[in-house]
């Protein structure tokens, strides 16, 4: 009999206390070789430290048999943020929630873990618009956002900046959004 995957909200304090476990999850979900793995882990820890400092940070985790198998986190976009053209009214009202990380262990993919985590997180956020920045070469992420009913925002390409789904990288990104109203 398969174990049940449980979802749980974490406070900012709980998220900070478990950051090493989330870095391990990140490496296991997306890591490469040993040198790359170390750099990826350090990069994730740097980004995660930035994420938890944002006002409105929120996080959901999935666990099975006491082990974390997935997580999703994000935060409300700062008031007046101009990086969402056409939605300045929503950012000024704090109604845009930016998803910055979605991670699920390969063994738990295609079991709706990410879908359930994201639904719970966005319901908790209560924002009118959800956004995410995704590298155009990340085919699995693009397929997932499409399957969740998200759409690519035209003219949204650019280099990822801190707070994007890959942190302070110069990698190109696309912005995807989902109306929650």
Residue pairs with C-beta under 8 A, 6 or more apart in sequence:
3 64
3 65
4 64
5 62
5 63
5 64
5 69
5 70
5 108
5 111
5 113
5 116
6 62
6 63
6 64
7 60
7 61
7 62
7 116
7 117
7 120
8 60
8 61
8 62
8 63
9 58
9 59
9 60
9 120
9 124
10 18
10 59
10 60
10 61
12 52
12 57
15 22
15 48
15 52
15 57
15 59
15 73
16 52
18 68
19 45
19 48
19 49
19 52
20 45
21 68
22 44
22 48
22 68
22 71
22 103
23 41
23 44
23 45
23 48
24 41
25 68
25 69
25 70
25 71
25 103
25 105
26 40
26 41
26 44
26 101
26 103
27 37
27 40
27 41
27 44
28 105
29 103
29 104
29 105
29 106
30 40
30 103
31 37
31 40
31 41
32 40
43 167
44 167
46 167
46 168
47 100
47 101
47 162
47 166
47 167
47 168
48 101
50 162
50 163
50 167
51 57
51 73
51 74
51 75
51 100
51 101
51 163
54 75
54 76
54 78
54 163
55 75
55 76
55 78
56 75
56 76
56 94
56 97
56 125
57 73
57 74
57 75
58 73
58 74
58 75
58 121
58 124
58 125
59 71
59 72
59 73
59 121
60 71
60 72
60 73
60 117
60 120
60 121
60 124
61 68
61 70
61 71
61 117
62 68
62 69
62 70
62 71
62 104
62 108
62 113
62 116
62 117
63 69
64 108
69 104
69 105
69 107
69 108
69 113
70 103
70 104
70 105
70 108
70 113
70 114
70 117
71 101
71 102
71 103
71 117
72 99
72 101
72 102
72 103
72 114
72 117
72 118
72 121
73 99
73 100
73 101
73 121
74 97
74 98
74 99
74 100
74 101
74 121
74 125
74 130
74 132
75 97
75 98
75 100
76 94
76 96
76 97
76 98
76 125
76 127
77 83
77 84
77 91
77 94
77 96
77 97
77 98
77 131
78 91
79 91
79 92
79 93
79 94
80 88
80 91
80 92
81 91
81 96
82 88
82 91
84 90
84 91
84 96
84 129
84 131
84 153
84 175
84 177
85 153
85 155
87 96
87 129
87 177
90 96
90 127
90 128
90 129
94 127
95 127
95 128
95 129
96 127
96 128
96 129
96 130
96 131
97 122
97 125
97 127
97 129
97 130
97 131
97 180
98 130
98 131
98 132
98 133
98 163
99 118
99 121
99 122
99 130
99 131
99 132
99 165
100 132
100 163
100 164
100 165
101 165
102 114
102 117
102 118
102 132
102 141
102 144
102 165
104 113
104 114
104 117
114 144
115 148
118 148
122 130
122 178
122 180
126 180
127 180
128 179
128 180
128 181
129 177
129 178
129 179
129 180
129 181
130 150
130 177
130 178
130 180
131 153
131 175
131 176
131 177
131 178
132 145
132 150
132 165
132 175
132 176
132 177
133 160
133 164
133 165
133 166
133 173
133 174
133 175
133 176
134 141
134 142
134 145
134 165
134 173
134 174
134 175
134 176
135 141
135 160
135 165
135 166
135 171
135 172
135 173
135 174
136 142
136 157
136 172
136 173
136 174
141 165
142 174
142 176
145 176
148 178
149 178
150 176
150 177
150 178
151 176
151 177
151 178
152 174
152 175
152 176
153 174
153 175
153 176
153 177
156 173
156 174
156 175
157 172
157 173
157 174
158 172
158 173
159 169
159 170
159 171
159 172
159 173
160 166
160 167
160 168
160 169
160 170
160 171
160 172
160 173
161 168
162 168
164 173
165 173
166 173
